[in-house]
Amino acid sequence: MLWVSIIMFLFGLAILSFFNHACADDYIALTWNHQYGFIGYQKQVYLHWGGRYVSNLLASAFSYHNFLISHYYFHTLLLLSLTFVSVFYLIKVANRYLLSNSSNFGQRLTISAIVCVNMYVVYPELATGLFWFSSAITYQTSIVLLVLLLGVCISLFECSPKMRPFFFVFLLLLIILINGTNELAVLLSGVMLLWFAFINKDRLKQWWLFVAVIALFYLSSFAFMSMAPGNKERLALFGNTGYHIPYAVATTLFRIFLVYWNIFQSPLFWVSILAIFIYGYHIQLKGTDRNRHLVNSKRIWALVFGWTVVFFAFLLPILVISNGSIPDRALNLLGFASMLVFFIISLYWGMGNGYHSQLTFLSNPKVLPILLLALSCTIFANRGSKEMASSLISARNYALIMTKREQALSVANQKGIESVSLPLIDSAMNRAVEMSAQKATIKEWMKHKPSLLYFEDDMADSGSRAVLQNFYNIKVIAVEK
């Protein structure tokens, strides 16, 4: 039952990707690729939009020869796959070096899948997390790289001396890539590196040259990204009028509340926390260190509070610089980071209570099937599953409307037509549904725009219409009355 629910959830996300279509920001990348070429695109964006050199490189690569339009599903499938692979790698490394090979391949596969499902459920904006290309390629890519960085850091300190140079080079490469995705990823990678340096400070005295090289690569790539001339131009578009510290503090606290709310409102998260705690309990129960001190609740609350302080510390500078402005899609990254921290704390708590006399009932073999059943049910009973199910109902209707729109614009471009009139998505979907032979209830469901695919209607905004006019070389795109 657990694997049926996992497969249905992940398969549903994959199916939705085939009904997805590009929107205005994606067409900007396509247009610039046409105008400046692959290399010229990097220069144009770096000088006039932003220094996220890895995200810019990926956007240009996907835009090459209009690949993005004809294969808009590909980035979602790729990111789903790479996310699962990176999480599986992290769990494999942790299992090998930190948990004494306590789980087999099947168990690691299951744990990886549960972590991934939790990730998508706690996202404040799943639509921008996986489906909207311009956002997904920026933030979900950084999540994949950050998870790999965590696994590589563990391997670097725990592997054999022969493998250490390989993981060191891999670490440097990941730092360069992460620091080119987005600003939040830069700060998160810095927090991770500092944490590993702190817990291994005694060993780092002998590795001072390694530390110096890592610091050089981190600071250099950070400077290259943050000092891009395009950053100032982009900030100017948001009306940055100065640094207002009280306002930035208030908006930072609100963003933290929003991230935590999306995590804590998920029943799947709480069942998963319990499952991880029990897993840690059984790991410690199998161990030999019976003199380990019990991890009390005060220490756990201290860890949660400590992470919240760190969260506040690296988010505040960004909101100060941007005058409190940060898109909700950026919170997907912070939601995943917080969720992962809470999972690690739960595992640590369970391992620290392996011999607690009041928890012996967790050794009862009947606990496992109840827990697996609860996990199966909560994968279905959450906001993400509801949003996915409702999107699947209307996705085909939405895709047909968008395909007709793209075909009309392409035909106008080929025939040299200067003016095109197109309907809004709402009215087009309503007309298409009314003409169908479905029952009334189904029709009402089909009229709703798929929330995981629909971000905004380009026809409803003059600026977005201008982007489409530029790409398709059409003088006027009007809204059909």
C-alpha positions as CSV (number, residue, x, y, z in Angstrom):
1,M,0.0,0.0,0.0
2,L,2.8,2.4,0.8
3,W,4.5,1.9,-2.5
4,V,1.2,2.1,-4.4
5,S,0.5,5.5,-2.8
6,I,4.1,6.7,-3.5
7,I,4.0,5.7,-7.1
8,M,0.6,7.2,-7.7
9,F,1.7,10.5,-6.2
10,L,5.0,10.7,-8.2
11,F,3.4,9.3,-11.3
12,G,0.7,11.9,-11.1
13,L,3.3,14.7,-11.0
14,A,5.1,13.1,-14.0
15,I,1.8,12.8,-16.0
16,L,1.0,16.5,-15.4
17,S,4.2,17.6,-17.0
18,F,3.0,16.4,-20.4
19,F,0.1,18.9,-20.2
20,N,2.3,21.8,-19.3
21,H,3.1,24.8,-21.5
22,A,5.6,27.7,-21.5
23,C,4.7,31.2,-20.2
24,A,6.0,34.7,-20.8
25,D,9.2,34.5,-18.7
26,D,10.2,31.3,-20.6
27,Y,9.7,33.1,-23.9
28,I,12.1,35.8,-22.8
29,A,14.8,33.2,-22.6
30,L,13.8,31.8,-26.0
31,T,13.9,35.3,-27.5
32,W,17.3,36.2,-26.1
33,N,18.7,32.9,-27.3
34,H,17.5,33.8,-30.8
35,Q,18.8,37.4,-30.6
36,Y,22.2,36.8,-29.0
37,G,23.1,33.2,-29.5
38,F,24.2,30.8,-26.8
39,I,27.3,32.7,-25.6
40,G,25.8,36.1,-26.1
41,Y,22.8,35.1,-24.0
42,Q,25.1,34.6,-21.0
43,K,26.6,38.0,-21.4
44,Q,23.3,39.7,-21.9
45,V,21.7,38.2,-18.8
46,Y,24.8,38.7,-16.6
47,L,25.0,42.4,-17.6
48,H,21.3,43.3,-17.6
49,W,19.4,40.8,-15.4
50,G,21.4,38.8,-12.9
51,G,24.5,36.8,-12.0
52,R,23.0,33.4,-11.6
53,Y,25.4,31.9,-14.1
54,V,24.3,28.3,-13.8
55,S,20.6,29.0,-14.0
56,N,21.3,31.3,-17.0
57,L,23.4,28.5,-18.7
58,L,20.6,26.0,-18.2
59,A,18.0,28.4,-19.5
60,S,20.0,29.0,-22.6
61,A,20.7,25.3,-23.1
62,F,17.0,24.4,-22.9
63,S,16.0,27.3,-25.2
64,Y,18.4,26.2,-27.9
65,H,16.5,25.6,-31.2
66,N,13.2,26.1,-29.3
67,F,13.7,22.8,-27.5
68,L,11.8,24.2,-24.5
69,I,8.6,24.8,-26.4
70,S,8.5,21.4,-28.0
71,H,9.6,19.4,-25.0
72,Y,8.3,21.5,-22.1
73,Y,7.7,18.3,-20.0
74,F,11.3,17.4,-20.1
75,H,12.6,19.7,-17.3
76,T,10.0,18.4,-14.8
77,L,10.8,14.8,-15.5
78,L,14.5,15.5,-15.3
79,L,14.2,17.3,-12.0
80,L,11.9,14.6,-10.5
81,S,14.5,12.0,-11.4
82,L,17.6,14.0,-10.3
83,T,16.0,14.9,-7.0
84,F,15.2,11.3,-6.2
85,V,18.8,10.2,-7.2
86,S,20.4,12.9,-5.0
87,V,18.2,12.1,-2.0
88,F,19.0,8.4,-2.5
89,Y,22.7,9.2,-2.7
90,L,22.5,11.2,0.6
91,I,20.7,8.4,2.4
92,K,23.1,5.8,1.1
93,V,26.1,7.8,2.3
94,A,24.5,8.5,5.7
95,N,23.6,4.8,6.0
96,R,27.1,3.7,5.2
97,Y,29.2,6.1,7.2
98,L,26.9,7.3,10.0
99,L,24.3,4.6,10.6
100,S,26.5,1.5,10.4
101,N,24.7,0.1,7.3
102,S,21.5,-0.3,9.3
103,S,19.2,-0.4,6.2
104,N,19.2,-2.5,3.0
105,F,18.7,-1.3,-0.6
106,G,14.9,-1.6,-0.5
107,Q,14.6,0.3,2.7
108,R,16.8,3.1,1.4
109,L,14.7,3.3,-1.7
110,T,11.5,3.6,0.4
111,I,13.0,6.3,2.7
112,S,14.2,8.3,-0.3
113,A,10.7,8.2,-1.9
114,I,9.1,9.3,1.3
115,V,11.5,12.2,1.7
116,C,10.8,13.3,-1.9
117,V,7.0,13.1,-1.5
118,N,7.3,15.1,1.8
119,M,9.3,17.7,-0.1
120,Y,6.7,18.3,-2.7
121,V,3.9,18.3,-0.2
122,V,5.5,21.1,2.0
123,Y,6.4,23.4,-0.9
124,P,4.5,26.7,-0.6
125,E,4.3,26.7,-4.5
126,L,4.6,23.3,-6.1
127,A,3.6,24.8,-9.4
128,T,6.8,26.9,-9.5
129,G,8.8,24.2,-7.8
130,L,8.5,21.7,-10.6
131,F,6.4,22.9,-13.5
132,W,7.2,26.5,-14.4
133,F,10.6,26.2,-16.1
134,S,12.1,29.6,-15.2
135,S,11.6,28.9,-11.5
136,A,12.2,25.2,-11.4
137,I,15.5,25.3,-13.2
138,T,16.6,28.0,-10.6
139,Y,15.5,26.6,-7.3
140,Q,14.9,22.8,-7.8
141,T,18.3,22.5,-9.4
142,S,19.9,24.1,-6.3
143,I,18.0,21.6,-4.1
144,V,19.5,18.7,-6.1
145,L,23.0,20.2,-5.8
146,L,22.7,21.0,-2.1
147,V,21.6,17.5,-1.3
148,L,24.6,16.2,-3.2
149,L,26.8,18.6,-1.3
150,L,25.6,17.3,2.0
151,G,26.4,13.7,0.9
152,V,29.8,14.7,-0.5
153,C,30.7,16.5,2.7
154,I,29.9,13.3,4.8
155,S,31.9,11.2,2.3
156,L,34.9,13.6,2.4
157,F,35.3,13.3,6.1
158,E,34.5,9.6,6.5
159,C,35.9,7.9,3.3
160,S,39.3,6.2,2.9
161,P,42.3,8.4,2.2
162,K,42.5,7.2,-1.4
163,M,39.0,8.5,-2.2
164,R,39.5,11.8,-0.4
165,P,41.0,13.7,-3.5
166,F,38.0,12.7,-5.6
167,F,35.4,13.9,-3.1
168,F,37.4,17.1,-2.6
169,V,37.3,17.9,-6.3
170,F,33.6,17.0,-6.4
171,L,33.0,19.3,-3.5
172,L,34.7,22.2,-5.3
173,L,32.6,21.6,-8.4
174,L,29.4,21.5,-6.4
175,I,30.3,24.8,-4.7
176,I,30.8,26.5,-8.1
177,L,27.5,25.1,-9.4
178,I,25.4,25.9,-6.3
179,N,26.7,29.5,-6.1
180,G,25.5,30.0,-9.6
181,T,21.9,29.0,-9.1
182,N,20.4,31.5,-6.6
183,E,21.3,33.7,-3.6
184,L,19.5,31.5,-1.0
185,A,21.4,28.4,-2.2
186,V,24.7,30.3,-1.8
187,L,23.9,31.1,1.9
188,L,22.6,27.6,2.6
189,S,25.7,26.0,1.2
190,G,27.8,28.4,3.4
191,V,25.8,27.3,6.4
192,M,26.4,23.6,5.6
193,L,30.1,24.1,5.0
194,L,30.5,26.0,8.3
195,W,28.6,23.3,10.2
196,F,30.8,20.5,8.9
197,A,33.9,22.7,9.7
198,F,32.6,23.1,13.2
199,I,31.9,19.5,14.0
200,N,35.3,18.5,12.4
201,K,37.3,21.4,13.7
202,D,40.0,19.1,15.3
203,R,40.7,17.4,12.0
204,L,40.7,20.6,10.0
205,K,43.9,21.8,11.7
206,Q,45.7,19.2,9.5
207,W,43.7,20.1,6.4
208,W,44.3,23.9,6.4
209,L,45.3,23.9,2.8
210,F,42.0,22.1,1.8
211,V,40.0,24.6,3.9
212,A,41.8,27.6,2.2
213,V,41.0,26.2,-1.3
214,I,37.4,25.6,-0.4
215,A,37.1,29.1,1.0
216,L,38.7,30.6,-2.1
217,F,36.3,28.7,-4.5
218,Y,33.3,29.7,-2.4
219,L,34.1,33.4,-2.0
220,S,35.2,33.7,-5.7
221,S,32.0,32.1,-7.1
222,F,29.9,34.1,-4.6
223,A,31.5,37.3,-5.7
224,F,31.1,36.5,-9.4
225,M,27.4,35.9,-8.9
226,S,26.6,38.7,-6.4
227,M,28.6,41.5,-8.2
228,A,26.9,41.0,-11.6
229,P,25.9,44.3,-13.1
230,G,22.5,42.9,-13.9
231,N,21.6,42.4,-10.2
232,K,21.3,46.2,-9.8
233,E,19.1,46.5,-12.8
234,R,16.8,43.7,-11.6
235,L,16.5,45.2,-8.1
236,A,15.6,48.6,-9.6
237,L,12.5,47.0,-11.3
238,F,11.1,46.1,-7.8
239,G,11.3,49.7,-6.7
240,N,14.1,49.3,-4.1
241,T,14.1,52.7,-2.3
242,G,16.6,51.9,0.5
243,Y,17.2,49.6,3.5
244,H,14.4,49.5,6.0
245,I,15.5,47.2,8.8
246,P,12.3,47.0,10.8
247,Y,10.3,46.2,7.8
248,A,12.9,43.6,6.7
249,V,12.8,42.0,10.1
250,A,9.0,41.8,10.1
251,T,8.9,40.3,6.6
252,T,11.6,37.8,7.5
253,L,9.6,36.6,10.5
254,F,6.5,36.3,8.3
255,R,8.4,34.2,5.7
256,I,9.6,31.9,8.4
257,F,6.1,31.5,9.7
258,L,4.9,30.8,6.2
259,V,7.5,28.1,5.6
260,Y,6.8,26.5,9.0
261,W,3.1,26.6,8.5
262,N,3.3,24.8,5.2
263,I,5.4,22.1,6.9
264,F,3.4,21.7,10.1
265,Q,0.0,21.6,8.5
266,S,1.0,18.4,6.6
267,P,-0.2,15.2,8.3
268,L,2.3,13.3,6.2
269,F,5.1,15.3,7.8
270,W,4.1,14.4,11.3
271,V,3.7,10.7,10.5
272,S,7.1,10.8,8.8
273,I,8.7,12.5,11.8
274,L,7.3,9.7,14.0
275,A,8.6,7.0,11.5
276,I,12.1,8.5,11.5
277,F,12.1,8.7,15.3
278,I,11.2,5.0,15.5
279,Y,13.8,4.1,12.9
280,G,16.4,5.9,14.9
281,Y,15.2,4.2,18.1
282,H,15.7,0.7,16.4
283,I,19.1,1.7,15.1
284,Q,20.4,2.6,18.5
285,L,18.7,-0.5,20.0
286,K,20.8,-2.7,17.7
287,G,24.0,-0.9,18.7
288,T,26.5,-1.7,21.4
289,D,26.9,1.8,23.0
290,R,24.6,1.4,26.0
291,N,26.3,4.3,27.9
292,R,25.0,6.9,25.5
293,H,23.2,9.7,27.3
294,L,19.5,10.1,26.6
295,V,18.6,13.0,24.3
296,N,16.0,15.0,26.2
297,S,13.3,17.3,24.8
298,K,15.2,20.4,25.9
299,R,18.1,19.6,23.6
300,I,15.7,18.9,20.7
301,W,13.9,22.3,21.3
302,A,17.3,23.9,21.4
303,L,18.2,22.4,18.0
304,V,14.9,23.6,16.5
305,F,15.4,27.1,17.9
306,G,19.0,27.1,16.7
307,W,17.9,26.3,13.2
308,T,15.2,29.0,13.3
309,V,17.9,31.5,14.3
310,V,20.1,30.4,11.5
311,F,17.1,30.6,9.1
312,F,16.5,34.2,10.3
313,A,20.1,35.1,10.0
314,F,20.7,34.2,6.4
315,L,17.2,35.3,5.2
316,L,17.3,38.7,6.8
317,P,20.2,40.2,4.6
318,I,18.4,39.2,1.4
319,L,15.2,40.9,2.5
320,V,17.1,44.0,3.7
321,I,18.8,44.3,0.3
322,S,15.6,43.6,-1.6
323,N,13.5,45.9,0.7
324,G,11.4,42.9,1.9
325,S,10.7,41.5,-1.6
326,I,11.2,37.8,-2.2
327,P,9.0,35.5,-4.4
328,D,7.1,32.7,-2.8
329,R,8.9,30.2,-5.2
330,A,12.1,30.9,-3.2
331,L,10.4,29.6,-0.1
332,N,10.3,26.2,-1.7
333,L,14.0,25.9,-1.1
334,L,13.7,27.1,2.5
335,G,10.8,24.7,3.1
336,F,12.8,21.7,1.9
337,A,15.8,22.8,4.0
338,S,13.7,23.2,7.2
339,M,12.0,19.8,6.5
340,L,15.3,18.1,6.1
341,V,16.7,19.7,9.3
342,F,13.6,18.5,11.3
343,F,14.0,15.0,9.9
344,I,17.6,14.9,11.0
345,I,16.7,16.1,14.4
346,S,14.0,13.5,14.7
347,L,16.5,10.7,13.8
348,Y,19.0,12.1,16.3
349,W,16.3,12.1,19.0
350,G,15.3,8.6,18.2
351,M,18.9,7.3,18.3
352,G,19.4,9.1,21.6
353,N,16.4,7.3,23.2
354,G,17.3,3.8,22.0
355,Y,17.3,2.4,25.6
356,H,14.6,4.5,27.1
357,S,12.5,2.2,29.3
358,Q,9.3,4.0,28.6
359,L,9.6,3.5,24.8
360,T,9.9,-0.3,24.8
361,F,6.5,-0.6,23.2
362,L,8.1,0.6,19.9
363,S,9.8,-2.8,19.6
364,N,6.4,-4.4,19.2
365,P,6.2,-5.8,15.6
366,K,2.6,-4.6,15.3
367,V,3.9,-1.0,15.3
368,L,5.4,-1.3,11.8
369,P,2.3,-2.2,9.7
370,I,0.3,0.5,11.5
371,L,3.0,3.1,10.7
372,L,3.2,2.1,7.1
373,L,-0.6,2.3,6.8
374,A,-0.6,5.8,8.3
375,L,2.1,6.8,5.8
376,S,0.1,5.4,2.9
377,C,-3.0,7.3,4.0
378,T,-1.3,10.6,4.7
379,I,0.4,10.6,1.2
380,F,-3.2,10.8,-0.2
381,A,-4.6,13.0,2.6
382,N,-2.6,16.2,2.1
383,R,-2.8,19.5,0.2
384,G,-0.4,18.4,-2.5
385,S,-2.4,15.3,-3.5
386,K,-5.6,17.3,-3.6
387,E,-4.0,20.0,-5.8
388,M,-2.5,17.3,-8.1
389,A,-5.8,15.5,-8.4
390,S,-7.8,18.6,-9.3
391,S,-5.1,19.7,-11.8
392,L,-5.3,16.3,-13.5
393,I,-9.0,16.7,-14.1
394,S,-8.7,20.0,-16.0
395,A,-5.1,19.5,-17.4
396,R,-6.2,18.2,-20.8
397,N,-8.6,21.0,-21.4
398,Y,-6.0,23.5,-20.4
399,A,-3.4,21.9,-22.6
400,L,-5.7,21.9,-25.7
401,I,-6.4,25.6,-25.2
402,M,-2.6,26.4,-24.9
403,T,-1.8,24.3,-27.9
404,K,-4.3,26.1,-30.0
405,R,-2.9,29.4,-28.9
406,E,0.7,28.4,-29.7
407,Q,-0.4,27.1,-33.1
408,A,-2.3,30.3,-33.9
409,L,0.8,32.4,-33.1
410,S,3.1,30.1,-35.1
411,V,0.8,30.2,-38.2
412,A,0.6,34.0,-37.9
413,N,4.4,34.2,-37.7
414,Q,4.9,31.9,-40.7
415,K,2.3,33.8,-42.9
416,G,3.5,37.2,-41.8
417,I,0.1,38.2,-40.2
418,E,0.6,41.4,-38.2
419,S,-2.4,41.1,-35.8
420,V,-3.8,38.2,-33.9
421,S,-6.8,38.1,-31.5
422,L,-6.8,35.3,-28.9
423,P,-9.2,34.5,-26.0
424,L,-8.3,34.5,-22.3
425,I,-7.8,31.0,-20.8
426,D,-10.9,31.3,-18.6
427,S,-13.3,32.0,-21.5
428,A,-11.6,29.5,-23.8
429,M,-11.8,26.7,-21.2
430,N,-15.4,27.5,-20.4
431,R,-16.4,27.4,-24.1
432,A,-14.6,24.1,-24.6
433,V,-16.2,22.5,-21.5
434,E,-19.7,23.7,-22.5
435,M,-19.3,22.0,-25.9
436,S,-18.3,18.7,-24.4
437,A,-20.7,15.8,-23.6
438,Q,-19.6,15.4,-20.0
439,K,-21.9,15.5,-17.0
440,A,-22.6,18.8,-15.3
441,T,-20.4,18.0,-12.2
442,I,-17.4,17.0,-14.4
443,K,-17.8,20.1,-16.4
444,E,-17.6,22.3,-13.4
445,W,-14.3,20.6,-12.4
446,M,-12.9,20.9,-15.9
447,K,-13.5,24.6,-15.9
448,H,-11.1,25.2,-13.1
449,K,-7.6,26.0,-14.3
450,P,-5.0,23.4,-13.2
451,S,-3.3,25.1,-10.3
452,L,0.0,23.2,-10.7
453,L,0.3,24.1,-14.3
454,Y,-1.4,27.5,-14.6
455,F,0.8,30.3,-13.2
456,E,-0.7,33.3,-15.0
457,D,-2.5,34.1,-18.3
458,D,-0.1,35.9,-20.7
459,M,-3.0,37.3,-22.6
460,A,-4.3,39.1,-19.5
461,D,-1.1,41.2,-19.1
462,S,0.1,43.7,-21.7
463,G,3.8,43.1,-20.8
464,S,3.4,39.4,-21.3
465,R,1.7,40.0,-24.6
466,A,4.6,42.2,-25.7
467,V,7.0,39.3,-24.9
468,L,4.9,37.0,-27.1
469,Q,4.8,39.6,-29.9
470,N,8.5,39.9,-29.8
471,F,9.1,36.1,-30.0
472,Y,6.6,35.4,-32.7
473,N,7.4,38.7,-34.6
474,I,3.8,39.8,-34.5
475,K,2.9,43.5,-34.2
476,V,-0.3,43.2,-32.2
477,I,-1.7,40.4,-30.0
478,A,-5.2,41.5,-28.8
479,V,-7.5,39.9,-26.3
480,E,-10.6,38.5,-28.0
481,K,-13.9,39.9,-26.8
